Amino acid sequence: MSSDEKRPTRILLVRHGESTWNAVRRWQGQADPPLTDRGKAQAARAAIAAADHGPFDAVVTSTLQRAAQTGQIIAEEIGLSIAERLNSLAERDAGEWEGLTRSEIEERFPGFLGEDRRPSGYEADESVVARADVALRDLAQTFVGQTVLAVSHGGVIHALERAHEGEGGWQRLDNLTGRWFEVDADGWRPVGKRVALVPDGGPNIPPPDKNYA
């Protein structure tokens, strides 16, 4: 058995950069808004910070464009290409809340947020964890003993944390913040505390010498 086969695969699972719907506080779910210019700048900043946590052998993303764009910018900056885009890492389906702001949710679904209730079609943690579990295990088989940066979504990371550590108190997950996971034959587990690649939120404009699509 090689040394790589003995080591767990390490995956830094991070939330994407700011999207156009993030900027106006609109519930996204599996809708597909793009990054804002600020989100693109956050991703470029995150690539610099990632050097302190790497080196990374691969970058993967969810299939939603806010994650794919974030991953593409980071990969370009660190000299890699996106290895895979996985639907299993996409954000949870928000059901009838998709596209609504918090105030619109309060108006149409009074009391739901305060009582931690969810609408019809809202994807349960169990479903999110089941598909993310498949993604993490598949990545561990593809990148045995390697280090992977995976750009996903806040709902996915929250669900995995709760599945492993219990309910606890909800804590906001900012853009380009995430968590290390180790994956081996025994399964996956979060390691350490959350990692904020852009702890100050990043600049409000993109770098002047780049034109990220």
Salt bridges, closest charged atoms under 4 A:
ASP4 OD1 - ARG7 NH2 2.40
GLU18 OE2 - ARG38 NH1 3.16
GLU76 OE2 - LYS210 NZ 3.96
GLU77 OE2 - LYS210 NZ 3.69
GLU104 OE1 - ARG26 NH1 3.42
GLU115 OE1 - ARG117 NH1 3.02
ASP116 OD1 - ARG118 NH2 3.38
GLU123 OE2 - ARG131 NE 2.94
ASP125 OD1 - ARG92 NH2 2.64
ASP125 OD2 - ARG162 NE 2.76
ASP133 OD2 - ARG137 NE 3.02
GLU161 OE1 - HIS158 ND1 3.98
GLU161 OE2 - ARG179 NH1 2.95
GLU161 OE1 - ARG194 NH2 2.76
GLU165 OE2 - ARG179 NH2 2.62
ASP174 OD1 - ARG172 NE 2.61
GLU182 OE1 - ARG189 NH2 3.56
ASP184 OD2 - ARG189 NH2 2.78
ASP200 OD1 - ARG45 NH2 3.10
